[in-house]
Amino acid sequence: MGMKVLFLHPDLGIGGAERLVLDSALALQARGCSVEFWTSHYDPHRCFPDSLRLRVSCVGDWLPRTVWGYCAAPCAYLRMVYLALYVIFLSGAESDVFFCDQVCKRPL
């Protein structure tokens, strides 16, 4: 049996980062790994169709994405911290490898 790989991703929607992690997950799955996604936002009606073939769990979608249209990166960071803590301490999910995709913002 292959390794268990758990992906942590801030928002599993439609975009370049999402395509990259989905392709990575599908490649690992094709090699016999068990793949699971944990995210703070997931809408099965607005995602890449490939994500529907994977196990996706959503936690912390109630946390704000912005504060009155500002602070998107700090909010994404806090959502990921909540997600990571939830997965580690409350989910019961087991994994050999964690793949964590995080939001970063370059200075202007």
All heavy atoms as an XYZ file, in Angstrom:
852
protein
N       0.847     -1.191      0.000
C       0.000      0.000      0.000
C       0.883      1.242      0.000
O       1.911      1.295      0.664
C      -0.902     -0.014      1.234
C      -1.873      1.113      1.259
S      -3.130      0.781      2.500
C      -3.806      2.378      2.676
N       0.479      2.267     -0.734
C       1.253      3.496     -0.838
C       1.138      4.357      0.399
O       0.425      4.052      1.355
N       1.833      5.455      0.349
C       1.815      6.404      1.462
C       0.492      7.152      1.511
O      -0.182      7.306      0.499
C       2.946      7.418      1.293
C       4.314      6.809      1.351
S       5.586      8.047      1.117
C       5.557      8.855      2.672
N       0.161      7.641      2.702
C      -1.011      8.503      2.881
C      -0.531      9.943      2.802
O       0.313     10.367      3.585
C      -1.663      8.256      4.233
C      -2.279      6.895      4.388
C      -2.902      6.768      5.762
C      -3.481      5.390      5.956
N      -4.068      5.248      7.300
N      -1.078     10.688      1.847
C      -0.684     12.082      1.645
C      -1.887     12.973      1.917
O      -2.960     12.769      1.347
C      -0.158     12.327      0.213
C       0.283     13.765      0.044
C       0.977     11.369     -0.115
N      -1.701     13.929      2.787
C      -2.768     14.844      3.149
C      -2.401     16.245      2.654
O      -1.349     16.767      3.011
C      -2.954     14.848      4.669
C      -4.236     15.474      5.167
C      -4.720     14.702      6.375
C      -4.009     16.906      5.532
N      -3.240     16.811      1.806
C      -3.028     18.152      1.266
C      -3.819     19.156      2.092
O      -5.012     18.957      2.344
C      -3.516     18.229     -0.183
C      -2.598     17.603     -1.184
C      -2.555     16.232     -1.360
C      -1.772     18.392     -1.967
C      -1.718     15.655     -2.284
C      -0.930     17.822     -2.907
C      -0.900     16.445     -3.064
N      -3.176     20.237      2.497
C      -3.848     21.367      3.140
C      -3.805     22.518      2.148
O      -2.732     22.927      1.703
C      -3.136     21.774      4.426
C      -3.093     20.754      5.550
C      -2.232     21.260      6.687
C      -4.482     20.457      6.046
N      -4.968     23.039      1.797
C      -5.049     24.111      0.804
C      -6.072     25.142      1.265
O      -7.145     24.766      1.739
C      -5.436     23.528     -0.549
C      -5.314     24.506     -1.672
N      -4.098     24.862     -2.200
C      -6.239     25.204     -2.342
C      -4.300     25.741     -3.173
N      -5.587     25.965     -3.270
N      -5.773     26.446      1.127
C      -6.687     27.462      1.678
C      -8.057     27.541      1.002
O      -9.057     27.762      1.668
C      -5.931     28.775      1.518
C      -4.832     28.509      0.571
C      -4.562     27.042      0.585
N      -8.122     27.368     -0.322
C      -9.389     27.545     -1.040
C      -9.326     26.705     -2.298
O      -8.633     27.060     -3.248
C      -9.594     29.022     -1.378
C     -10.912     29.305     -2.063
O     -11.549     28.367     -2.573
O     -11.310     30.473     -2.104
N     -10.023     25.596     -2.317
C      -9.954     24.674     -3.450
C     -10.991     25.056     -4.503
O     -11.986     24.379     -4.699
C     -10.145     23.238     -2.970
C      -9.675     22.144     -3.891
C      -8.202     22.308     -4.219
C      -9.932     20.788     -3.288
N     -10.736     26.165     -5.174
C     -11.625     26.641     -6.228
C     -11.014     26.411     -7.592
O     -10.527     25.325     -7.894
N     -11.025     27.453     -8.418
C     -10.470     27.371     -9.764
C      -9.351     28.395     -9.874
O      -9.596     29.592     -9.744
C     -11.553     27.644    -10.826
C     -12.648     26.591    -10.734
C     -10.949     27.666    -12.219
C     -13.816     26.812    -11.665
N      -8.147     27.930    -10.102
C      -6.997     28.818    -10.244
C      -5.737     28.018    -10.489
O      -5.743     26.781    -10.500
N      -4.632     28.720    -10.674
C      -3.365     28.076    -10.988
C      -2.833     27.217     -9.862
O      -2.364     26.091    -10.086
N      -2.895     27.710     -8.627
C      -2.409     26.934     -7.484
C      -3.269     25.689     -7.280
O      -2.750     24.611     -6.973
C      -2.414     27.794     -6.221
N      -4.558     25.814     -7.491
C      -5.463     24.686     -7.334
C      -5.177     23.623     -8.390
O      -5.176     22.431     -8.104
C      -6.922     25.147     -7.425
C      -7.366     25.964     -6.242
C      -6.869     27.408     -6.245
O      -6.374     27.883     -7.293
O      -6.961     28.047     -5.196
N      -4.924     24.070     -9.618
C      -4.594     23.127    -10.690
C      -3.302     22.371    -10.363
O      -3.200     21.161    -10.570
C      -4.449     23.900    -12.007
C      -4.181     23.050    -13.223
C      -5.422     22.308    -13.698
N      -5.378     20.931    -13.234
C      -6.416     20.103    -13.221
N      -7.596     20.494    -13.616
N      -6.295     18.880    -12.803
N      -2.318     23.097     -9.825
C      -1.038     22.488     -9.480
C      -1.198     21.430     -8.389
O      -0.691     20.308     -8.530
C      -0.043     23.560     -9.022
C       1.324     23.056     -8.581
C       2.069     22.436     -9.749
C       2.125     24.194     -7.979
N      -1.908     21.735     -7.315
C      -2.056     20.756     -6.237
C      -2.941     19.585     -6.673
O      -2.693     18.441     -6.266
C      -2.560     21.382     -4.910
C      -1.535     22.331     -4.338
C      -3.898     22.021     -5.043
N      -3.952     19.846     -7.494
C      -4.780     18.744     -7.991
C      -3.971     17.806     -8.876
O      -4.085     16.579     -8.753
C      -5.987     19.282     -8.764
C      -7.141     19.778     -7.921
C      -8.206     20.424     -8.794
C      -7.744     18.655     -7.105
N      -3.162     18.365     -9.767
C      -2.319     17.529    -10.626
C      -1.335     16.716     -9.792
O      -1.088     15.545    -10.072
C      -1.572     18.376    -11.658
C      -2.487     18.907    -12.749
O      -3.621     18.392    -12.888
O      -2.075     19.851    -13.458
N      -0.774     17.331     -8.757
C       0.138     16.612     -7.853
C      -0.594     15.477     -7.146
O      -0.078     14.363     -7.040
C       0.727     17.571     -6.813
O       1.449     18.597     -7.427
N      -1.787     15.761     -6.656
C      -2.572     14.750     -5.950
C      -2.949     13.595     -6.874
O      -2.847     12.419     -6.495
C      -3.830     15.381     -5.358
N      -3.363     13.911     -8.088
C      -3.749     12.864     -9.032
C      -2.551     12.015     -9.443
O      -2.672     10.793     -9.612
C      -4.429     13.483    -10.252
C      -5.779     14.131     -9.968
C      -6.272     14.904    -11.180
C      -6.803     13.092     -9.537
N      -1.387     12.642     -9.595
C      -0.174     11.897     -9.936
C       0.207     10.949     -8.795
O       0.579      9.794     -9.033
C       0.971     12.862    -10.242
N       0.108     11.432     -7.562
C       0.400     10.573     -6.412
C      -0.600      9.428     -6.310
O      -0.238      8.286     -6.014
C       0.399     11.402     -5.125
C       1.578     12.346     -4.945
C       1.307     13.305     -3.784
C       2.856     11.561     -4.705
N      -1.856      9.736     -6.568
C      -2.895      8.719     -6.519
C      -2.651      7.646     -7.587
O      -2.841      6.448     -7.330
C      -4.259      9.371     -6.703
C      -5.432      8.514     -6.322
C      -6.736      9.281     -6.395
O      -7.037      9.910     -7.410
N      -7.507      9.235     -5.323
N      -2.215      8.073     -8.767
C      -1.926      7.132     -9.847
C      -0.752      6.213     -9.487
O      -0.654      5.100    -10.003
C      -1.619      7.893    -11.136
N       0.109      6.667     -8.594
C       1.258      5.858     -8.148
C       0.918      5.011     -6.918
O       1.789      4.424     -6.312
C       2.442      6.743     -7.846
C       3.032      7.367     -9.079
C       4.401      7.934     -8.769
N       5.094      8.296     -9.962
C       6.050      7.551    -10.535
N       6.402      6.419     -9.989
N       6.647      7.963    -11.620
N      -0.343      5.005     -6.527
C      -0.773      4.139     -5.440
C      -0.871      4.789     -4.072
O      -1.137      4.103     -3.083
N      -0.677      6.082     -4.006
C      -0.791      6.779     -2.724
C      -2.257      7.052     -2.399
O      -3.082      7.237     -3.290
C      -0.038      8.110     -2.759
S       1.740      7.937     -2.939
N      -2.551      7.095     -1.132
C      -3.870      7.513     -0.660
C      -3.822      9.031     -0.473
O      -2.962      9.534      0.247
C      -4.177      6.816      0.665
O      -5.338      7.344      1.235
N      -4.716      9.748     -1.120
C      -4.685     11.209     -1.123
C      -5.965     11.752     -0.503
O      -7.063     11.272     -0.794
C      -4.518     11.756     -2.555
C      -4.595     13.264     -2.580
C      -3.214     11.280     -3.164
N      -5.802     12.770      0.327
C      -6.943     13.417      0.970
C      -6.682     14.922      1.009
O      -5.561     15.347      1.271
C      -7.078     12.871      2.389
C      -8.270     13.358      3.139
C      -8.380     12.691      4.509
O      -7.684     11.709      4.762
O      -9.177     13.198      5.311
N      -7.704     15.714      0.716
C      -7.599     17.176      0.763
C      -8.359     17.711      1.963
O      -9.472     17.274      2.261
C      -8.219     17.816     -0.490
C      -7.246     18.092     -1.576
C      -6.989     17.156     -2.552
C      -6.570     19.294     -1.622
C      -6.091     17.408     -3.555
C      -5.667     19.563     -2.616
C      -5.424     18.611     -3.590
N      -7.761     18.697      2.626
C      -8.436     19.481      3.659
C      -8.305     20.934      3.239
O      -7.224     21.389      2.869
C      -7.795     19.254      5.024
C      -8.176     17.942      5.618
C      -7.653     16.717      5.318
C      -9.175     17.716      6.598
N      -8.258     15.743      6.057
C      -9.201     16.333      6.866
C     -10.050     18.533      7.296
C     -10.073     15.758      7.784
C     -10.909     17.965      8.217
C     -10.918     16.591      8.447
N      -9.393     21.648      3.274
C      -9.406     23.037      2.837
C     -10.357     23.850      3.703
O     -11.232     23.299      4.368
C      -9.807     23.127      1.349
O      -9.767     24.479      0.922
C     -11.194     22.560      1.108
N     -10.178     25.168      3.665
C     -11.089     26.027      4.420
C     -12.243     26.537      3.554
O     -13.150     27.179      4.056
C     -10.333     27.201      5.044
O      -9.740     27.977      4.045
N     -12.203     26.240      2.250
C     -13.336     26.586      1.376
C     -13.360     25.646      0.191
O     -12.353     25.439     -0.478
C     -13.247     28.029      0.875
C     -14.381     28.387     -0.025
N     -15.657     28.615      0.441
C     -14.449     28.524     -1.364
C     -16.455     28.895     -0.574
N     -15.743     28.843     -1.680
N     -14.541     25.079     -0.060
C     -14.704     24.176     -1.203
C     -16.153     24.216     -1.652
O     -17.069     23.982     -0.866
C     -14.312     22.749     -0.815
C     -14.456     21.753     -1.940
C     -13.669     21.855     -3.081
C     -15.367     20.710     -1.852
C     -13.784     20.933     -4.101
C     -15.497     19.785     -2.868
C     -14.692     19.899     -3.991
O     -14.822     18.985     -5.010
N     -16.348     24.527     -2.920
C     -17.674     24.525     -3.518
C     -17.642     23.528     -4.673
O     -17.014     23.796     -5.695
C     -18.038     25.921     -4.015
C     -19.405     25.993     -4.654
O     -20.095     24.948     -4.749
O     -19.805     27.093     -5.068
N     -18.287     22.366     -4.544
C     -18.243     21.360     -5.608
C     -18.833     21.839     -6.932
O     -18.585     21.238     -7.967
C     -19.071     20.198     -5.053
C     -19.282     20.463     -3.623
C     -19.034     21.915     -3.380
N     -19.579     22.934     -6.909
C     -20.152     23.475     -8.145
C     -19.227     24.488     -8.821
O     -19.489     24.910     -9.943
C     -21.511     24.120     -7.841
C     -22.496     23.136     -7.319
N     -22.692     22.948     -5.964
C     -23.309     22.265     -7.945
C     -23.608     22.008     -5.795
N     -24.001     21.577     -6.979
N     -18.180     24.910     -8.121
C     -17.220     25.861     -8.682
C     -15.807     25.370     -8.371
O     -15.115     25.882     -7.486
C     -17.413     27.259     -8.098
C     -16.584     28.291     -8.838
C     -16.738     29.680     -8.254
N     -15.946     30.635     -8.988
C     -14.629     30.781     -8.885
N     -13.949     30.027     -8.071
N     -13.992     31.681     -9.589
N     -15.425     24.317     -9.085
C     -14.112     23.729     -8.877
C     -13.701     22.988    -10.149
O     -14.501     22.829    -11.066
C     -14.144     22.755     -7.694
S     -15.203     21.327     -7.978
N     -12.474     22.547    -10.190
C     -12.049     21.702    -11.296
C     -12.731     20.340    -11.147
O     -12.808     19.803    -10.034
C     -10.527     21.519    -11.288
C      -9.771     22.736    -11.709
C      -9.007     23.442    -10.795
C      -9.796     23.174    -13.023
C      -8.300     24.562    -11.168
C      -9.092     24.295    -13.410
C      -8.346     24.992    -12.493
N     -13.229     19.768    -12.239
C     -13.914     18.468    -12.150
C     -13.044     17.376    -11.518
O     -13.569     16.464    -10.880
C     -14.245     18.137    -13.607
C     -14.275     19.455    -14.305
C     -13.276     20.316    -13.589
N     -11.724     17.473    -11.672
C     -10.824     16.477    -11.083
C     -10.949     16.405     -9.565
O     -10.727     15.347     -8.973
C      -9.363     16.784    -11.431
C      -9.077     16.628    -12.905
O      -9.801     15.859    -13.570
O      -8.131     17.262    -13.392
N     -11.291     17.514     -8.929
C     -11.390     17.515     -7.470
C     -12.535     16.643     -6.981
O     -12.518     16.179     -5.839
C     -11.530     18.938     -6.925
O     -12.807     19.461     -7.218
N     -13.512     16.394     -7.828
C     -14.650     15.560     -7.448
C     -14.248     14.092     -7.307
O     -14.971     13.310     -6.693
C     -15.784     15.717     -8.462
C     -16.343     17.139     -8.613
C     -17.337     17.199     -9.762
C     -16.960     17.618     -7.320
N     -13.091     13.728     -7.871
C     -12.602     12.347     -7.771
C     -11.794     12.111     -6.500
O     -11.364     10.998     -6.248
C     -11.727     12.010     -8.979
C     -12.452     12.116    -10.284
C     -11.664     11.642    -11.451
N     -10.215     11.778    -11.299
C      -9.372     11.730    -12.309
N      -9.815     11.545    -13.522
N      -8.074     11.864    -12.101
N     -11.557     13.155     -5.724
C     -10.734     13.064     -4.530
C     -11.584     13.260     -3.276
O     -12.663     13.856     -3.337
C      -9.631     14.125     -4.565
C      -8.653     14.025     -5.734
C      -7.810     15.280     -5.817
C      -7.771     12.798     -5.581
N     -11.069     12.793     -2.167
C     -11.744     13.019     -0.888
C     -11.378     14.414     -0.406
O     -10.207     14.723     -0.180
C     -11.306     11.970      0.119
C     -12.021     12.102      1.420
C     -11.708     10.966      2.349
N     -12.337     11.256      3.635
C     -11.884     10.817      4.766
N     -10.823     10.051      4.805
N     -12.495     11.128      5.889
N     -12.383     15.277     -0.261
C     -12.166     16.666      0.154
C     -12.991     16.947      1.404
O     -14.195     16.706      1.436
C     -12.563     17.663     -0.965
C     -12.374     19.094     -0.505
C     -11.781     17.399     -2.241
N     -12.316     17.467      2.433
C     -12.993     17.875      3.663
C     -12.810     19.375      3.838
O     -11.725     19.903      3.606
C     -12.398     17.145      4.868
O     -12.566     15.757      4.736
N     -13.869     20.053      4.237
C     -13.843     21.506      4.390
C     -14.078     21.873      5.851
O     -15.044     21.420      6.462
C     -14.924     22.132      3.511
S     -14.925     23.917      3.518
N     -13.171     22.710      6.390
C     -13.240     23.128      7.789
C     -12.910     24.613      7.883
O     -11.963     25.080      7.256
C     -12.236     22.332      8.650
C     -12.187     22.863     10.052
C     -12.562     20.864      8.639
N     -13.676     25.358      8.634
C     -13.361     26.763      8.896
C     -13.878     27.739      7.870
O     -13.434     28.880      7.812
N     -14.851     27.313      7.061
C     -15.403     28.229      6.054
C     -16.154     29.385      6.705
O     -16.432     30.389      6.069
C     -16.314     27.471      5.096
C     -16.478     28.173      3.764
O     -15.723     29.125      3.490
O     -17.356     27.769      2.990
N     -16.472     29.265      7.983
C     -17.172     30.324      8.703
C     -16.243     31.490      9.040
O     -16.712     32.586      9.351
C     -17.802     29.762      9.983
C     -16.821     29.090     10.879
C     -16.463     27.769     10.848
C     -16.064     29.691     11.917
N     -15.520     27.520     11.807
C     -15.251     28.682     12.495
C     -15.982     30.976     12.437
C     -14.381     28.925     13.544
C     -15.113     31.220     13.494
C     -14.322     30.203     14.032
N     -14.926     31.269      8.978
C     -13.980     32.355      9.253
C     -13.983     33.346      8.093
O     -14.134     32.949      6.931
C     -12.572     31.785      9.450
C     -12.389     30.959     10.722
C     -11.103     30.160     10.658
C     -12.399     31.860     11.939
N     -13.813     34.648      8.359
C     -13.881     35.646      7.290
C     -12.735     35.521      6.289
O     -11.616     35.157      6.655
C     -13.806     36.983      8.036
C     -13.121     36.668      9.316
C     -13.511     35.256      9.665
N     -13.049     35.825      5.026
C     -12.022     35.835      3.976
C     -11.353     37.199      3.880
O     -10.231     37.310      3.412
C     -12.647     35.466      2.645
C     -13.206     34.068      2.657
C     -13.939     33.769      1.408
N     -13.072     32.934      0.591
C     -13.386     32.530     -0.603
N     -14.522     32.895     -1.142
N     -12.566     31.767     -1.270
N     -12.077     38.242      4.298
C     -11.536     39.600      4.342
C     -12.170     40.330      5.518
O     -13.173     39.879      6.071
C     -11.833     40.410      3.054
O     -13.241     40.579      2.936
C     -11.260     39.747      1.810
N     -11.595     41.486      5.838
C     -12.182     42.378      6.834
C     -12.572     43.639      6.077
O     -11.709     44.436      5.721
C     -11.191     42.685      7.982
C     -11.799     43.656      8.964
C     -10.757     41.400      8.668
N     -13.849     43.777      5.773
C     -14.374     44.897      4.975
C     -13.598     45.095      3.672
O     -13.284     46.207      3.277
C     -14.399     46.185      5.785
C     -15.345     46.116      6.931
C     -16.706     45.979      6.864
C     -15.016     46.138      8.310
N     -17.231     45.920      8.112
C     -16.223     46.019      9.037
C     -13.825     46.244      9.018
C     -16.268     46.014     10.401
C     -13.877     46.229     10.395
C     -15.083     46.117     11.066
N     -13.266     43.983      3.017
C     -12.570     44.032      1.731
C     -11.059     44.145      1.833
O     -10.380     44.189      0.821
N     -10.529     44.189      3.022
C      -9.081     44.306      3.237
C      -8.567     43.069      3.974
O      -9.334     42.259      4.468
C      -8.754     45.555      4.067
C      -9.145     46.838      3.392
C     -10.351     47.462      3.710
C      -8.336     47.416      2.429
C     -10.730     48.641      3.094
C      -8.695     48.601      1.800
C      -9.896     49.208      2.135
O     -10.259     50.371      1.517
N      -7.266     42.990      4.088
C      -6.593     41.953      4.897
C      -6.862     40.541      4.393
O      -6.997     39.608      5.194
C      -6.977     42.071      6.359
S      -6.586     43.666      7.084
N      -6.931     40.349      3.082
C      -7.185     39.017      2.526
C      -6.082     38.034      2.896
O      -6.374     36.892      3.286
C      -7.347     39.095      1.014
N      -4.814     38.449      2.790
C      -3.710     37.533      3.107
C      -3.679     37.167      4.592
O      -3.564     35.977      4.920
C      -2.376     38.119      2.648
N      -3.806     38.132      5.525
C      -3.844     37.724      6.937
C      -5.036     36.825      7.270
O      -4.911     35.892      8.067
C      -3.936     39.052      7.696
C      -3.346     40.059      6.786
C      -3.710     39.591      5.406
N      -6.178     37.079      6.647
C      -7.342     36.223      6.884
C      -7.088     34.810      6.349
O      -7.430     33.825      7.019
C      -8.590     36.811      6.233
S      -9.267     38.238      7.116
N      -6.471     34.707      5.178
C      -6.148     33.392      4.619
C      -5.160     32.663      5.520
O      -5.266     31.448      5.745
C      -5.578     33.543      3.212
N      -4.206     33.405      6.068
C      -3.229     32.823      6.984
C      -3.922     32.276      8.239
O      -3.671     31.140      8.656
C      -2.187     33.884      7.361
C      -1.192     33.414      8.383
C      -0.146     32.579      8.020
C      -1.314     33.791      9.711
C       0.763     32.135      8.961
C      -0.412     33.354     10.668
C       0.627     32.528     10.287
O       1.511     32.087     11.215
N      -4.816     33.055      8.813
C      -5.537     32.610     10.011
C      -6.433     31.405      9.723
O      -6.539     30.490     10.544
C      -6.357     33.753     10.604
C      -5.545     34.874     11.229
C      -6.455     36.027     11.646
C      -4.749     34.362     12.425
N      -7.051     31.402      8.547
C      -7.878     30.264      8.163
C      -7.032     28.994      8.030
O      -7.445     27.914      8.431
C      -8.615     30.552      6.858
C      -9.744     31.558      7.021
C     -10.235     32.110      5.692
N     -10.825     31.130      4.823
C     -12.134     30.978      4.636
N     -12.976     31.772      5.286
N     -12.594     30.073      3.828
N      -5.811     29.144      7.493
C      -4.923     27.985      7.355
C      -4.421     27.510      8.717
O      -4.282     26.311      8.942
C      -3.754     28.314      6.442
C      -4.095     28.239      4.973
S      -4.590     26.588      4.427
C      -3.013     25.762      4.431
N      -4.136     28.430      9.615
C      -3.711     28.041     10.964
C      -4.834     27.254     11.635
O      -4.609     26.191     12.218
C      -3.310     29.270     11.803
C      -3.170     28.916     13.270
C      -2.029     29.880     11.267
N      -6.060     27.758     11.535
C      -7.208     27.053     12.107
C      -7.343     25.669     11.473
O      -7.546     24.666     12.172
C      -8.489     27.869     11.888
C      -9.718     27.174     12.409
C     -10.050     27.228     13.759
C     -10.541     26.447     11.560
C     -11.173     26.578     14.247
C     -11.659     25.791     12.042
C     -11.971     25.858     13.375
O     -13.072     25.209     13.857
N      -7.232     25.601     10.157
C      -7.351     24.335      9.435
C      -6.288     23.341      9.895
O      -6.587     22.185     10.190
C      -7.241     24.583      7.927
C      -7.237     23.361      7.022
C      -8.555     22.622      7.114
C      -6.947     23.786      5.591
N      -5.042     23.796      9.972
C      -3.942     22.914     10.376
C      -4.153     22.407     11.802
O      -3.969     21.205     12.079
C      -2.605     23.643     10.255
N      -4.529     23.294     12.711
C      -4.765     22.886     14.091
C      -5.933     21.902     14.191
O      -5.885     20.927     14.945
C      -5.005     24.103     14.985
C      -3.788     25.010     15.191
C      -4.185     26.264     15.960
C      -2.670     24.269     15.894
N      -6.971     22.141     13.410
C      -8.117     21.235     13.396
C      -7.699     19.848     12.915
O      -8.050     18.833     13.521
C      -9.235     21.795     12.505
C     -10.465     20.934     12.519
C     -11.478     21.171     13.434
C     -10.604     19.864     11.642
C     -12.612     20.366     13.470
C     -11.727     19.049     11.672
C     -12.722     19.299     12.590
O     -13.827     18.501     12.627
N      -6.954     19.811     11.818
C      -6.532     18.522     11.255
C      -5.653     17.768     12.250
O      -5.825     16.570     12.464
C      -5.809     18.720      9.902
C      -5.125     17.444      9.454
C      -6.791     19.199      8.841
N      -4.729     18.463     12.876
C      -3.792     17.814     13.797
C      -4.481     17.325     15.067
O      -4.272     16.188     15.500
C      -2.636     18.766     14.150
C      -1.759     18.989     12.925
C      -1.812     18.223     15.307
C      -0.764     20.115     13.082
N      -5.324     18.160     15.667
C      -5.856     17.849     16.991
C      -7.281     17.290     17.024
O      -7.649     16.613     17.984
C      -5.792     19.090     17.889
C      -4.389     19.525     18.172
C      -3.927     20.730     17.676
C      -3.526     18.734     18.909
C      -2.629     21.151     17.933
C      -2.222     19.138     19.165
C      -1.768     20.349     18.671
N      -8.102     17.573     16.020
C      -9.513     17.195     16.106
C     -10.008     16.232     15.030
O     -11.017     15.561     15.233
C     -10.391     18.451     16.084
C     -10.153     19.444     17.223
C     -10.964     20.713     17.001
C     -10.498     18.820     18.562
N      -9.355     16.174     13.896
C      -9.906     15.417     12.774
C      -9.737     13.914     12.885
O     -10.543     13.160     12.345
C      -9.266     15.883     11.469
O      -7.917     15.435     11.401
N      -8.677     13.477     13.514
C      -8.383     12.051     13.549
C      -7.759     11.549     12.257
O      -7.521     10.349     12.099
N      -7.496     12.456     11.321
C      -6.865     12.069     10.053
C      -5.420     11.669     10.299
O      -4.711     12.301     11.072
C      -6.921     13.235      9.063
N      -5.013     10.605      9.635
C      -3.637     10.144      9.740
C      -2.970     10.295      8.387
O      -3.602     10.138      7.352
C      -3.603      8.691     10.190
C      -4.140      8.492     11.588
C      -4.058      7.041     12.037
O      -3.407      6.243     11.346
O      -4.654      6.740     13.067
N      -1.683     10.599      8.423
C      -0.962     10.842      7.186
C       0.518     10.549      7.366
O       1.073     10.730      8.450
C      -1.165     12.301      6.770
O      -0.431     12.572      5.613
N       1.145     10.097      6.291
C       2.597      9.932      6.271
C       3.272     11.235      5.857
O       4.370     11.544      6.302
C       2.999      8.828      5.286
C       2.450      7.471      5.698
O       2.564      7.128      6.888
O       1.912      6.763      4.831
N       2.588     11.985      4.985
C       3.146     13.225      4.436
C       2.061     14.296      4.408
O       0.923     14.023      4.041
C       3.674     13.010      2.995
C       4.188     14.296      2.397
C       4.750     11.941      2.953
N       2.434     15.516      4.808
C       1.558     16.680      4.680
C       2.083     17.561      3.563
O       3.279     17.854      3.509
C       1.527     17.515      5.979
C       0.724     16.897      7.072
C       1.322     16.079      8.008
C      -0.631     17.139      7.168
C       0.588     15.507      9.024
C      -1.378     16.572      8.185
C      -0.760     15.749      9.110
N       1.197     17.996      2.693
C       1.530     18.937      1.631
C       0.731     20.192      1.940
O      -0.489     20.201      1.828
C       1.123     18.353      0.275
C       1.501     19.184     -0.912
C       2.489     18.752     -1.776
C       0.861     20.380     -1.185
C       2.838     19.502     -2.895
C       1.199     21.138     -2.284
C       2.187     20.700     -3.144
N       1.415     21.236      2.362
C       0.733     22.454      2.788
C       0.963     23.564      1.770
O       2.094     23.972      1.519
C       1.245     22.878      4.166
S       0.391     24.321      4.810
N      -0.113     24.050      1.174
C      -0.056     25.158      0.230
C      -0.558     26.395      0.968
O      -1.651     26.395      1.506
C      -0.933     24.858     -0.969
C      -0.769     25.866     -2.084
O       0.198     26.649     -2.033
O      -1.595     25.870     -3.003
N       0.248     27.437      1.011
C      -0.085     28.620      1.802
C      -0.115     29.860      0.924
O       0.567     29.926     -0.094
C       0.936     28.781      2.939
C       0.734     29.976      3.814
C      -0.626     29.991      4.536
O      -1.491     29.174      4.348
N      -0.817     30.969      5.355
N      -0.871     30.839      1.332
C      -0.959     32.126      0.654
C       0.162     33.020      1.154
O       0.434     33.092      2.346
C      -2.310     32.805      0.951
C      -2.347     34.219      0.405
C      -3.444     31.981      0.405
N       0.816     33.685      0.238
C       1.782     34.695      0.653
C       1.588     35.922     -0.226
O       1.126     35.832     -1.347
C       3.212     34.173      0.559
S       3.755     33.836     -1.104
N       1.886     37.039      0.300
C       1.710     38.302     -0.432
C       3.045     39.018     -0.476
O       3.691     39.200      0.541
C       0.670     39.162      0.264
C       0.499     40.513     -0.393
C      -0.934     40.886     -0.435
C      -1.054     42.314     -0.903
N      -1.624     42.451     -2.162
N       3.439     39.368     -1.676
C       4.685     40.107     -1.832
C       4.440     41.567     -1.480
O       3.366     42.103     -1.720
C       5.168     40.023     -3.274
C       5.670     38.653     -3.627
C       6.261     38.656     -4.988
N       5.140     38.658     -5.929
C       5.250     39.002     -7.199
N       6.394     39.365     -7.693
N       4.218     38.978     -7.985
N       5.449     42.216     -0.906
C       5.295     43.649     -0.607
C       5.112     44.446     -1.893
O       5.622     44.078     -2.939
C       6.583     44.024      0.097
C       7.450     42.826      0.103
C       6.717     41.675     -0.510
N       4.390     45.522     -1.795
C       4.155     46.377     -2.967
C       5.390     47.102     -3.403
O       6.267     47.428     -2.752
C       3.047     47.386     -2.663
C       1.695     46.752     -2.408
C       0.696     47.829     -1.994
C       1.190     46.057     -3.632
